[in-house]
Amino acid sequence: MSTPLGNTAAGAPSPDPLDRTPDRGPTLAALHLRGLLATIATTNIALTLLWGAVQSIFLAVQVQAIDPAGAAGNLAIVVGIGSIGAMAGAPIAGVLSDRTRTRWGGRGPWMLAGAGGTVVLAVLLAFAHSIPLLTVYWFLMQVSTNFVLTPLSAHIPDRVPLPRRGLFSSTLGLCQLAGTVAGQAVGAAFASIIGIGYAVVAVVFLLATIVFVLVNRRSNVHEPKPAAMNVRTFLRTFWVNPVKHPNFAWTFLGRFLLFVGYFPLQAYTFYILQDYIGLEKNAVESVAQVGLAALLGTVVGTPLAGLLADKIRRIKPLVAAASGLLIVAFAAPMISPTLPGMLVYSFLGGVGLGSYLSVDYILITQVLPSADDVGKDLGVINITTTLPQTIGVAVASVIVTLFSTYAALFPVAMGFVLVGALMLFFIRGVR
């Protein structure tokens, strides 16, 4: 029978069924937790470095080289369809890793397969010279990388006791943003030699994944085998009943709305700097500066929010505060459409998003419906960071076309983040 996670409806903490080792025994030794923490950090940095370089720079440069006049619309197509691959791949990777039994555990084999496939797709992307090929290969890379991300994330509720999840969550958030920023810098450095750039980020990702699997391998061959996969089980991979699990549904919707607002600004950073800020040919170099400002903000916000979460044991106020800071950040380029204005936006956005990711993952682990389907449910929640790429970029493309300026993206982003933050009021039993 599935075991509910998180807090009781009345607000009193219930025993955390995930506060255990994989054999259901006592909490993991501190040494094992430190190894898990270190390898989660490096693998997340390597993954988001790849995403940051490819999505922020490589694809934008390739799309513009193929069709300069239609760059914004074509980038929306490539990124939007690619995110559908992530949306499908994340929950499938979760359910497969939940159900796999090997001497290396259920997560590791799928992570290795995903990383290996990513290297092959990086080579194909480097030599893609048409929008359809870029779209297909990026779609498949989103699938392959999510076969690493979802099993990787599942290790936290699998193995980390609840009182330590603030540290792990803040580390996860910091590394994700640090990797993205580093990816933008790497992407800018290899913008004129994209083939080598693809090879560098893909190999770093593969090596980090191999190290993670080696350090954290745990046999699960003696765990009960799940029932055979059928059509109904497969379709359930993409579904969590919102009526039976309202806290999960409200958390999903809040994250979804925030990323619908936030993601287009990241995807169009290169074009915003080019056209709205007016940097033109200097835009590539300025992407790295904007990324560095975000990294500095992240370094401030992420550990602070994680420490506060562990200290005050209140998550919802911290999530709300982080959302508010993002709204303030989005106002900066509207007030000052200059590079300094973008740097202020990026720094404050780094503080806000870093804080949000740091504490929001703690909230997620407390609203997961079942201890038996952690990977699958995390795959579903990961849709909140993938589906918004499709919807958000599509909406952004329409907005830019209607208003003929990238400035219109900022107030729209503010609205989505505000509505997303309001979803917190409907989450019960979590402080």
Secondary structure, DSSP 8 states (H G I E B T S, - for coil): -----SB-TTS-B---TTSS-TTS-S---HHHHHHHHHHHHHHHHHHHHHHHHIIIIIHHHHHHHH-STTHHHHHHHHHHHHHHHHHHHHHHHHHHHHH---TTTTTHHHHHHHHHHHHHHHHHHHT--SHHHHHHHHHHHHHHHHHHHHHHHHHHHHH--GGGHHHHHHHHHHHHHHHHHHHHHHHHHTTTSHHHHHHHHHHHHHHHHHHHHHHT----TTS-------HHHHHHTT---TTT-HHHHHHHHHHHHHHHHHHHHHHTHHHIIIIIS--GGGHHHHHHHHHHHHHHHHHHHHHHHHHHHHHH---HHHHHHHHHHHHHHHHHHHH--SHHHHHHHHHHHHHHHHHHHHHHHHHHHHH-S-SSSHHHHHHHHHGGGTHHHHHHHHHHHHHHHHHSSGGGHHHHHHHHHHHHHHGGGG--S--
